[in-house]
Amino acid sequence: MPTLLRPLLVTHSGTFHLDDAFAYAVLRLALGLGIPGQDHALLRTRDPAVIAAADVVWDVGAAYDPSTDRFDHHQRGAPRREDDGTPLSAAGLVWRTHGEAAVRALLAGGGADLAPAVAAAIDDEVVRRIDQIDNGVVHPEDTLGLSSLVEDCNPPWDMPLVATQEAEDASFLRAAALAADVLRRRVEAVRARLAAHAVVVAAHAASADPRILELDRKLPWQAAVFAHGLPVLYAVYPVPSGTFIVDAMPPEPGSYAQRLPLPAAWAGLRDATLAEVSGVPDAVFVHPQRFVGGACSRAGAVAMVREALRIGHRTTT
């Protein structure tokens, strides 16, 4: 084997999937690597001699040994998740060893103290799903899911250069770049979500009514309410347009229902009509599905909430 740039990273040749593309994205971040051929070598092969000589191997090689950076999951006895028994994919195995370092690299501009919590959330919400799809535990997502989008990066069967290693490798790098972009955005979203928890808890503690959460800006507040078991029914916060939003709290994550919808008599009303019906002079809208409304001022939004609570209490007693 000719002398190659180090470190030498190796995965399998041929058709690639989300787990090997995602794993490469994680490794580049965690190890501080840039472009293959400049500060590291990437080889996609099934040659045992090349695999044995590599510094990092994933999704090929029939061995899992994090102490030597071997991350295959195709051999008998490959690891499973301890909590639910899901078989780990190459992405899951790489994430176990290098996930937190990858997150730290992405949070280098701020929020590094949240890296362990962000890495744990990404593992549970993203990497677990990759494990499930790659091992046939669940069906892949629809055509807009990340797994399908990565599959689409493979060269079409009738492409003139489909049989060349160069075409395969170029397609793999495009898929890994896509996975890296998604990971980067998800890490930032999770960081922001976790950072919001402290803001939400503090705002709730300062509230005169535990059912009302008043915030000084729009932020991801619902996850914090669920996480801390807060009895919030409505949140009030400003948006750049100048409106103060009234958001109704759902009963559980992902639900389109509300713990207490805005009053039925307000549904779909706007401006003067809503102001007259609600009794709040600067009320501006309520969605027909009653999960959100708004007023021109914070005082108006809070007045809408208090009236909604009064009506809701009256109709449930």
N, C-alpha and C positions, 0 to 999 in steps of 0.2 A: 504494500500500500504506500503511495507517495506521501511525503511529508505534508501535513495539512495545518492550517492555522488553528491555534488553540484559543479558547476551548472548542472542542469538537462536539457538536450536538447532533444526535442521530434519532430519526424516527423512520417509520416504514415508508416505502415507495408505494405507488399505486393510488387508488381512490382514497381520499382523506375524508374525515368527518369532523364534527364539531370538537370532539374531545382532543384529537391530536393538534388541531389548529389552535384551540384555546390554550392547551398546555404550552405550546411554543410561545404564545403571547405572554403567558405568566412567567415563563423562564427568562425571556428577554428582559422583562421588567425587574424581576427579582435579582438577576445576575448583572444588571446594568449593561446589557448588551445592545448594540445598535444594529447596523446593517450586516447581514451575513456576507462574508468575504472581506470585511474590513476589520472587525474586532472579534469575530468568531467564525467558525465554519459550520454550516448546516448540510448534512447529508441525509437524503431520504433513500434508504436501502434496506435490503433484507440479508445482506452479506454478513455472516457471523463474524468474520475477521474484523470488519469495520465496526460492527457493534461492540465487539470485545475491546477495541482500542479507544472507544469514545469516552468522553468525559461525562456526558449526560445522555441517557437513552430513555425514550418513552414510547409506549404503545407498540413495542416490538422487543424481542430479546428473551421473552419467557422468564423474566426475573423481576421481583420487587425487592429492592434493597436501598432504602433512602440514604444509608451511609455511603453508598457508592453511586448515588444518583441514577438508580435503575428503577423505572416506573412503568412496568408492563402489568397488564391485568388479564392476560389470556391464558396463563398457566393454571393448573389445578391448585387450589388453596389460595387463590388471590384474595386480597382483603375485601371485607365488606364493611359497611357503616355499622357502628356498634348499636345505634339507636333503633334502626328499622331493618337491618340486614340487607340493605341495597348494595349490590356489587359495585365497587368503585371502578370508574373508568380511568384512563390515563390522566385525564384532567383532574379527577378527584385525588389521585395519588400525588400528582405534582402539587396540587393545592395544599395538601397536608403538610408538605415540607417547605414550599416556597410561597404559599399564598399570602401570608402576612408580610413578607418582604416585598412582594409585588405591590400590595396595598400601600405600604410605607413609601415606596418609590412614587406612587401616584399622588400621595398626600404630602409630598415634600414641601409644597408651598404653604401648608397649613393644615392642622387637624391630625398630625401624626399621632397624637395621644389617643386618638380614636381608632388607630389601625387594628388592634386586636378585635374590637367589637365589630368594626366594618368587615374584617376578614371573616369573622364567624357568620355574620349576616349574609355575605356573598356566598359562603359555603352552603348555607342552608337554603337560600333562595335561588341561586343560580347553578352552582356546581353540582348540587344534589340532582337537579333536573337533568344536567348533562349526563351524570352517571346513569340515571334511570333510562334516558333515551338510548344511550349507547349500548346498554346491556339488555334492551328489550323489555324493561320493566313497565314502561309506559310507551304509548304511541308517540311518535314525533309530533311537534306542534304543526299548525297549519302552514300554508305556504309563506306566511309572513313571519314565522318563527325563526329564531337565529339558527337552529339546526338546519332548517330547509334552505336558508340563505347561504350558509356555508356549503351545503351540498351543491348548490347552484354554481359555486366557484369551480367545481371540477370541470375539466375540459369536456365538451360534448364528444360523444363517441365518434361522430363523423367529421370532427375537426382534423384538417390535414396533418397537424403536428401532434395529435393526441397520444401517439406512442412514444414521443420523445421525453426524456427525463427533464429537459429544459422547460418544456411546456407545462409538465406536471408541477415542477418546483415553482415556477412563476405563479401558477394558479394557487398553490399552497400558500405562498407568501401573501397573496391578495386575501385569502380566507383568514389567515392569521391577523392581518391588519384590520379586517372587519371585526374579528373577535376582540382585538385589543381596544378598538374604538368603543365597542359596546361595554367592555369591562371598565374602561376609563370613565365613561358617563355613569355607569351604575355605581361605581365606587364613590363618585362625587355626590350622587343622589342619596346613597345610604349615609355618607358622612353628614350631609345636611339634615337628613331625617333624624339621625341620632343626636346631632347638636341641638336640634329643635326641642328635644325632650326636656332639657334643663329650662329652656325658655317657657315652655308650656306649663311645667310644674310650678315654676315661680309665679307665672301669671295667674294660674288657678288658685294658688295659695293667697294671692292678694285680692281675689274676687270676693265681693260681698255676698254673692249668691253662687254656690258651688255648681249650679246648673248652667251658669253663663261663663264662658271663657272669653275674656277681652284681650286681644293682642294688638301690638302696635304696628304689625306688618303681616303680610301673607306669608305663611310658612306651613310645612307639613305637620299639622297638629293632631290629626286623628290617631296616628299610630301611637303617639305619646299618651293620649287619653286611654286607649285600649291597654297599653303596656302598664300604666299605673292605676288602672281601675277607677278612673275619675268619673263622677256622675254627671258629666257635661251633656247638655241637651242641645245647646247652640254655641257657636263661636262667632265673634264679631271682630272684623279687622278691615283696614283700609286697603284699597287697590289703587294703582297709579292713575286711573281715570278720575279719582276723587270720590268715588262711591265707597260707602262703608258696607261691606258684605255681611249678611246673616247666613251662616251655614248651619244646617241641621245635622246632628250627629247620627251616623248609621248605627244599627244595633250590633253589628259584627263586621270585621274586616271584609271588604269586597262586596258588602250588601248595598243594594240600591234603595233599600227602605230607610226609614228614619226612626229614631227612638221616639221623637215627637215631631211629626211634620208641621210645617207652617199651616195656619188655619185654612180649611177648605174654601171658605168664602173669599180668600185672597188669591186663590190660584189663578195664574195667568193675567192678573190685573197689573196696570202700570199707572204711574204719575197721578193725575188728579183723581181718577177713579179709585185707585188703591188708597190714596190719602183719605178719601171720604169714607171708604169701607173700613179701613183699619183704624182710623182716628189718629194717624201719625202724619203730620202735615208734609214732611219731606220724604215720605216713603216713595220709592221710584219703581220697584218691580218685585214680583214674586213669580218664580218659575211655575208653569202649569203642574209640574210634578211635586211642587211644594218643598223641595229640598234646599232651595237657596232663594234669597231675596236681597234687597238692599235699600239704603236710604242715603240722602245727601250728606248726613252728618253722623258722627258716632252717637250722639244723643238720640237721633232718630232711629238708628239701627237698634240701640238698646231698648228704646220704647217699643219697637216692633217685637223684640224678644219678650219683653215683659207682658205685652198684650197676648202674644202667642201662648205663653205659659199660663196666663189667666184663663184663656179660652180652653186650653188643653186640660187644665185642672177641672174646669167646670164641666167639660164633656166626659171626663173619666170618673167623676164622683157622683 
